[in-house]
Amino acid sequence: MSSRPAPEPSEEDEVVDLEDDEMEEGHAIDLEEEEDKSLEEELHCSVEGLGCWHAVDNEQVYLAPSDAFECIRDLLRAFREDVGTSRRVHRLLGKWDVVKQKLVPMLISHRDDLDDKCFQILKLMVILTMPVNKDTPELDTHLQYLQNYKAAIGLNEDVLTIFMTILDQCVGTSLIITEEPSSSTQEVVDDATKRLRAQQQELVFTLVRNLLEIPDPRPGDPGFNPAHRNLQMTMLQELYESGFLDFAVLVMENALSGPAPTINRNKQLLWLYFEILYHACAKIRPMDLITIDARFKPDLTALINRSILTHAASRPIMTRHSRFGKRVAVNMSNDGPSSGVTAGGTTTKQLIAGRQRHYRNKLVDEAPNVFQDRTFTDVDVGSKVPTVGDDPGGALQEVISADGGVSMINLAVWEKFLRSFASFIVDMIDRVFAGITAAVIKAITDSEVEQEYDVVRALNFIAWALDFQRQSHEYHVAAINRDRAAAVARANQAGTPLPPPVELTEMVIDITSVEPALNVEATELVARQLRVHSKEAKSLKKGGARNVVVLRALLEQIRMIRTCLRSPDKETAHVADMLLSNVLYEDVQTQLVWLCKTGFKSTVADPRVLTLSSDGSRYPAHHCSNHRCPMPG
């Protein structure tokens, strides 16, 4: 750093003799401590050079000195030199809360210079918010810092306004750069502008992706703040109201169309857009979006029902599935011994009648599976319509206040947001789901995945979209049949003519938009992943968790095909019959039978493997028995 004093000549020429007998035992540790102390001093000087708040005309104004952006370059240089898994620079800057105290006010105060100063600030924000690895030392501390970043950036309306201003500039400029050398000065300037706009757009989308990937804090985590309990849903609401999600769909639609799609020239953008959509959908269950009208009735009955759900959620419920998703559950009775069961940890302790029993799960001790990884966000698909007495989940759990009651204001806010978000999901599936799914499947088939959970996210996204499309259609058809039955009953009672029959188009499901999730490529992807992980079904470390992900995608494919087979439209039923033939051709029945056999003992394997594999094998077998067609295997 520029502020670091120059070393003395004597210090510069001094050579440490490692073979000296007088070398102390802890000298190496002292050198590391001195190096850390020197790094901390340099970073502190750079952070202090970013500016501070000043009182100007009785108003607080953030002022940055002339060399503030030199300090930003010093910080970027420090990140490049920070190699390894220690993340020392991230830890120090997170400890000082640099994003909230320095970078966000600095970005807002320099909003007039988007091409230079804001660009450098965004680069530093992107590096600070990059996803953390599950093997990182002091993971809880780093997650706490990332959650603070998420609250400071993602919930700030001024910052989101700056994001939209940058993206608006990108809309007015064609981002396709000519590969031929430019002859005129104007063409060179235009290419430089296009390159800058493309970098700005990628920076904004990368920053939003990083923020959405940060998990919400849980009670008991270090530095837990109840205000940050629902960060993901609150940020999604801010992104939707600012128009960012609609703009992301527009950008993806433009990238997936045209003679030279941008998405084919930059595979990183493909996963960037895909992960934004994945994290936007993962937190909300499809059934919560479909049954908004039934679940958000602002009357006394709804409030009483939600109070019942809250009381049920406060009671710890232990099932055979809880070992794979829960952390700790404690059951306490008024009369009798108390029992505590720790799931997902290294030791299980149970106290029965004054005796202690310890159980050790070696598989869990080795490494957590995908569902126990705190850096991964899973989806919830296949949910049934909620009734009174069920555990609240998804969006309903977000609106329940901490004191056990439900606020009418929160209900109104969430009802408005979820209703709008449901329209956004329908629009997204119609416009970009087919293109983005086909591109993702092609990238996985060509072995172009980079991150650990890319395949898992792709399968989860396919399952989520198919579940939403299928249940939306079934809910719509059930509502039509219910309304017609009521109209027929009223007509019979009044002696009036019966209402006209329902049009065929209202009863036929549209599978055009989700066809890439059901075609041959998608079927081969699911079958290939099933063959890879089915032999490791007993392993919690790999196969057990991955099999749940693969089986969920396969089951949603089969359920969608079954719904299409029941369609009154002969063409849709014929297409579904061919899709089911593709599933049977991949010989998934043999793998499912093997999983039913290996997943029978729930003490070793994830019990969901047995449930999903049995359901997945039942539907094709029932269809083949009805049509008298042979099944492979």
Secondary structure as the mmCIF struct_conf table of DSSP 4:
data_model
#
loop_
_struct_conf.conf_type_id
_struct_conf.id
_struct_conf.beg_label_comp_id
_struct_conf.beg_label_asym_id
_struct_conf.beg_label_seq_id
_struct_conf.end_label_comp_id
_struct_conf.end_label_asym_id
_struct_conf.end_label_seq_id
TURN_TY1_P TURN_TY1_P1 SER A 2 SER A 3
BEND BEND1 ARG A 4 ARG A 4
HELX_LH_PP_P HELX_LH_PP_P1 PRO A 5 GLU A 8
HELX_RH_AL_P HELX_RH_AL_P1 PRO A 9 ASP A 13
TURN_TY1_P TURN_TY1_P2 LEU A 18 GLU A 19
TURN_TY1_P TURN_TY1_P3 ASP A 21 GLU A 22
TURN_TY1_P TURN_TY1_P4 GLU A 25 GLY A 26
HELX_RH_AL_P HELX_RH_AL_P2 HIS A 27 GLU A 48
TURN_TY1_P TURN_TY1_P5 GLY A 49 LEU A 50
STRN STRN1 CYS A 52 VAL A 56
TURN_TY1_P TURN_TY1_P6 ASP A 57 ASN A 58
STRN STRN2 GLU A 59 LEU A 63
TURN_TY1_P TURN_TY1_P7 SER A 66 ASP A 67
HELX_RH_AL_P HELX_RH_AL_P3 ALA A 68 GLU A 81
BEND BEND2 GLY A 84 THR A 85
HELX_RH_AL_P HELX_RH_AL_P4 ARG A 88 LYS A 95
TURN_TY1_P TURN_TY1_P8 TRP A 96 ASP A 97
HELX_RH_AL_P HELX_RH_AL_P5 VAL A 98 VAL A 98
HELX_RH_PI_P HELX_RH_PI_P1 VAL A 99 LEU A 103
HELX_RH_AL_P HELX_RH_AL_P6 VAL A 104 SER A 109
TURN_TY1_P TURN_TY1_P9 HIS A 110 ASP A 112
TURN_TY1_P TURN_TY1_P10 LEU A 114 ASP A 116
HELX_RH_AL_P HELX_RH_AL_P7 LYS A 117 LEU A 128
TURN_TY1_P TURN_TY1_P11 THR A 129 THR A 129
BEND BEND3 MET A 130 MET A 130
HELX_LH_PP_P HELX_LH_PP_P2 PRO A 131 ASN A 133
TURN_TY1_P TURN_TY1_P12 LYS A 134 ASP A 135
TURN_TY1_P TURN_TY1_P13 PRO A 137 GLU A 138
HELX_RH_AL_P HELX_RH_AL_P8 LEU A 139 GLY A 154
TURN_TY1_P TURN_TY1_P14 LEU A 155 LEU A 155
HELX_RH_AL_P HELX_RH_AL_P9 GLU A 157 VAL A 171
TURN_TY1_P TURN_TY1_P15 GLY A 172 GLY A 172
BEND BEND4 THR A 173 THR A 173
HELX_LH_PP_P HELX_LH_PP_P3 ILE A 176 THR A 178
BEND BEND5 GLU A 179 GLU A 180
HELX_LH_PP_P HELX_LH_PP_P4 PRO A 181 SER A 182
BEND BEND6 SER A 184 SER A 184
HELX_RH_AL_P HELX_RH_AL_P10 THR A 185 GLU A 213
BEND BEND7 ILE A 214 ILE A 214
HELX_LH_PP_P HELX_LH_PP_P5 PRO A 215 PRO A 217
TURN_TY1_P TURN_TY1_P16 PRO A 219 GLY A 220
BEND BEND8 ASP A 221 ASP A 221
TURN_TY1_P TURN_TY1_P17 PRO A 222 GLY A 223
HELX_RH_3T_P HELX_RH_3T_P1 PRO A 226 HIS A 228
TURN_TY1_P TURN_TY1_P18 ARG A 229 ASN A 230
HELX_RH_AL_P HELX_RH_AL_P11 LEU A 231 SER A 242
TURN_TY1_P TURN_TY1_P19 GLY A 243 GLY A 243
HELX_RH_AL_P HELX_RH_AL_P12 PHE A 244 ALA A 255
TURN_TY1_P TURN_TY1_P20 LEU A 256 LEU A 256
BEND BEND9 SER A 257 ALA A 260
HELX_RH_AL_P HELX_RH_AL_P13 THR A 262 ARG A 265
HELX_RH_AL_P HELX_RH_AL_P14 LYS A 267 ALA A 282
TURN_TY1_P TURN_TY1_P21 LYS A 283 LYS A 283
BEND BEND10 ILE A 284 ILE A 284
HELX_RH_AL_P HELX_RH_AL_P15 PRO A 286 ILE A 290
TURN_TY1_P TURN_TY1_P22 THR A 291 THR A 291
HELX_RH_AL_P HELX_RH_AL_P16 ILE A 292 ARG A 295
BEND BEND11 ASP A 299 ASP A 299
HELX_RH_AL_P HELX_RH_AL_P17 LEU A 300 SER A 314
BEND BEND12 ARG A 315 ARG A 315
TURN_TY1_P TURN_TY1_P23 ARG A 320 HIS A 321
HELX_RH_3T_P HELX_RH_3T_P2 SER A 322 PHE A 324
TURN_TY1_P TURN_TY1_P24 GLY A 325 GLY A 325
BEND BEND13 ARG A 327 ARG A 327
STRN STRN3 VAL A 328 ASN A 331
BEND BEND14 ASN A 334 GLY A 336
STRN STRN4 SER A 339 THR A 342
BEND BEND15 GLY A 344 THR A 346
STRN STRN5 THR A 347 ILE A 352
TURN_TY1_P TURN_TY1_P25 ALA A 353 GLY A 354
STRN STRN6 ARG A 355 ARG A 360
HELX_RH_AL_P HELX_RH_AL_P18 LYS A 362 GLU A 366
HELX_RH_3T_P HELX_RH_3T_P3 VAL A 370 GLN A 372
TURN_TY1_P TURN_TY1_P26 ARG A 374 THR A 375
BEND BEND16 GLY A 382 GLY A 382
HELX_LH_PP_P HELX_LH_PP_P6 SER A 383 PRO A 386
TURN_TY1_P TURN_TY1_P27 VAL A 388 GLY A 389
BEND BEND17 ASP A 390 ASP A 390
HELX_LH_PP_P HELX_LH_PP_P7 ASP A 391 PRO A 392
TURN_TY1_P TURN_TY1_P28 GLY A 394 GLY A 394
HELX_RH_AL_P HELX_RH_AL_P19 ALA A 395 GLU A 398
TURN_TY1_P TURN_TY1_P29 VAL A 399 VAL A 399
STRN STRN7 ILE A 400 ILE A 400
TURN_TY1_P TURN_TY1_P30 ALA A 402 ASP A 403
BEND BEND18 GLY A 404 GLY A 404
STRN STRN8 VAL A 406 VAL A 406
HELX_RH_AL_P HELX_RH_AL_P20 MET A 408 MET A 428
HELX_RH_PI_P HELX_RH_PI_P2 ILE A 429 PHE A 433
HELX_RH_AL_P HELX_RH_AL_P21 ALA A 434 THR A 445
TURN_TY1_P TURN_TY1_P31 ASP A 446 SER A 447
BEND BEND19 GLN A 451 GLN A 451
TURN_TY1_P TURN_TY1_P32 GLU A 452 TYR A 453
HELX_RH_AL_P HELX_RH_AL_P22 ASP A 454 ALA A 494
TURN_TY1_P TURN_TY1_P33 GLY A 495 GLY A 495
HELX_LH_PP_P HELX_LH_PP_P8 THR A 496 GLU A 503
HELX_RH_AL_P HELX_RH_AL_P23 LEU A 504 MET A 507
BEND BEND20 VAL A 508 VAL A 508
BEND BEND21 THR A 512 THR A 512
TURN_TY1_P TURN_TY1_P34 SER A 513 VAL A 514
HELX_RH_3T_P HELX_RH_3T_P4 GLU A 515 ALA A 517
TURN_TY1_P TURN_TY1_P35 LEU A 518 LEU A 518
BEND BEND22 ASN A 519 ASN A 519
HELX_RH_AL_P HELX_RH_AL_P24 VAL A 520 SER A 534
TURN_TY1_P TURN_TY1_P36 LYS A 535 LYS A 538
TURN_TY1_P TURN_TY1_P37 LEU A 540 LYS A 542
HELX_RH_AL_P HELX_RH_AL_P25 GLY A 543 LEU A 565
TURN_TY1_P TURN_TY1_P38 ARG A 566 ARG A 566
BEND BEND23 PRO A 568 PRO A 568
HELX_RH_AL_P HELX_RH_AL_P26 LYS A 570 TYR A 585
TURN_TY1_P TURN_TY1_P39 GLU A 586 ASP A 587
HELX_RH_AL_P HELX_RH_AL_P27 VAL A 588 THR A 598
TURN_TY1_P TURN_TY1_P40 GLY A 599 GLY A 599
BEND BEND24 PHE A 600 PHE A 600
TURN_TY1_P TURN_TY1_P41 SER A 602 VAL A 604
BEND BEND25 ALA A 605 ALA A 605
HELX_RH_AL_P HELX_RH_AL_P28 PRO A 607 HIS A 627
TURN_TY1_P TURN_TY1_P42 ARG A 628 ARG A 628
#
